[in-house]
């Protein structure tokens, strides 16, 4: 069946009747088809290798739902895949729940489903179960998506705050702040001519290779809401160590730097959807950095700091030679970022 761009989501699409079945058969099932989902039972049943599992769930309410570099569907897959990946696990399966607002164009839903399908294939995961509800106009904002991920944790991988020690090095796989700024510029009419795009990407494609090769990786963190600053502070507090960052080593694209300086924003606190922090032993840090730079998801990787003895603080060595204490994001300058 072809999609008429003028067709809209109706409340009847959520009543469990004929239109619900048409919605599933036309949009969701073709987009997410696999041997588990195609059973169409109340629950997908699958076998897992013996070992530890990682499970994560996240809801996505980003506004706008389409933005440079992605959309809410791509974001929903990447966000949960990345949470599983930075735990050290290999993402295998996702479930997806949709809240659709009456009046959502079915053409937009089709684009979102296609993006989710493409991203899941790229990440090597299968969407094996889901649910769809329709609410009245004004009771949601176009579309909300919740995804839950399941991954298998290899027996040799054991990441955690307790492993951090003074002398460990801190790295990041690329430029900071792109996603948060892309959303801001798309949402607000600021009259700025900028081509900033979201960095939204499935990070398991690089993380799995890193974990197989480098045994000294201590912890990883997906740098989403709150950006690098908030996530580094959370790590330092949980591990009871201090983290020292070098401002001159932080990768920030010129386009991002220019706009954030103009708007009075700090890239350290802007959300990312394709960036992660790694802390690893000093003796492997240089090789780790070189390896990351050879991957398309790590071409602009940098060694940005180190772990020191302390009590949960984060400090930034500024370009002018001073020291700035970094705290968590204290407010939400840009809500609905993911």
Secondary structure, 3 states (H helix, E strand, C coil): CCCCCCCECCHHHHCCCHHHHHHHHHHHHHHHCCCCHHHCCCCCCCCCCCCEEEEEEEEECCCCCEECCEEHHHHHHHHHHHHHHHCCEEEEEEEEEEEEECCCEHHHHHHHHHHHHHHHHHHCCEEEEEEEEEECCCCCCCEEEEEEEEEEECCCCCCCHHHCCCCCEEEECCCCCHHHHHHHHHHCCCCCCCCCCCCCCCCHHHHHHHHHHCCCEEEEEECCCCHHHHHHHHHHHHHCEEEEEEHHHCCCCHHHHHHHHHHCCCHHHCCCCCCEEEEECHHHHHHHHHHHHCCCCCCCCEEEEEEEECCCCEEEECCCCCEEEECCCCCCCCCCCC
